[in-house]
Amino acid sequence: MKNKIESFEDLNCWKACRVVRNYVSDTIKKFPEFEKFALKDGMRRASRSITENIAEGFGRYHFGENIQFCRISRGSLHELIDQYITASDEKYITNEEYNKGRELINSAMALLNGYINYLGKAKISSKSKKPNILREEPATYNE
C-alpha cells in the first residue's frame, strides 16, 4: 500500500523515533542527579536528535540532503545503543528497561533504513525525469 507523505509527521520512521525519544525521556528520569550533565544529558540530546534530523531533512526538499540528515539520525540511534549499554552497566536501568530500549531502537532503525533506501532509489529514478530538486514532491513509499 502506498502512503502519501505530506509532513515528516506522516513518516513511520519519525513516529518510531518519537516513541524512542519518549521512552528515553521516561528512562532517564530515575538516573542519579550527578548524571544530569553527563549520561542523562547525552541520552536526552541523542534521542531528540533522531526526530529533529528526520524533520529537518524532510524540510530540505532534496533527496541527497534528506538522506544525509537521516544518516545523522541513524548515528544518533547508534549513540543511544551505547548509552543504554552504559546505563545498564552502571545499574541505572533494569535488564527489562535495557531490552525494551534496544527493541524500540532496533525497530526505529529498521524503519529509518527503509526510508533511507527509498530516498536513494527515488533520487536515482528522479534524475532521469530532471525534477526541480528544490521542489521535490512529498515522498510516497511502500511499508
Residue, then its C-alpha position, 0 to 999 in steps of 0.5 A: m500500500k502506498n502512503k502519501i507523505e505530506s509532513f515528516e509527521d506522516l513518516n513511520c520512521w519519525k513516529a518510531c523515533r518519537v516513541v524512542r525519544n519518549y521512552v528515553s525521556d521516561t528512562i532517564k528520569k530515575f538516573p542519579e542527579f550527578e548524571k544530569f550533565a553527563l549520561k542523562d544529558g547525552m541520552r536526552r540530546a541523542s534521542r531528540s536528535i533522531t526526530e529533529n534530523i528526520a524533520e529537518g531533512f524532510g524540510r530540505y526538499h532534496f533527496g541527497e540532503n534528506i538522506q544525509f540528515c537521516r544518516i545523522s539520525r541513524g548515528s544518533l540511534h547508534e549513540l543511544i545503543d551505547q548509552y543504554i549499554t552504559a546505563s545498564d552497566e552502571k545499574y541505572i536501568t533494569n535488564e527489562e528497561y535495557n531490552k525494551g530500549r534496544e527493541l524500540i531502537n532496533s525497530a526505529m532503525a529498521l524503519l529509518n533504513g527503509y526510508i533511507n533506501y527509498l530516498g536513494k532509489a527515488k533520487i536515482s529514478s528522479k534524475s532521469k525525469k530532471p525534477n526541480i530538486l528544490r521542489e521535490e514532491p512529498a515522498t510516497y513509499n511502500e511499508 
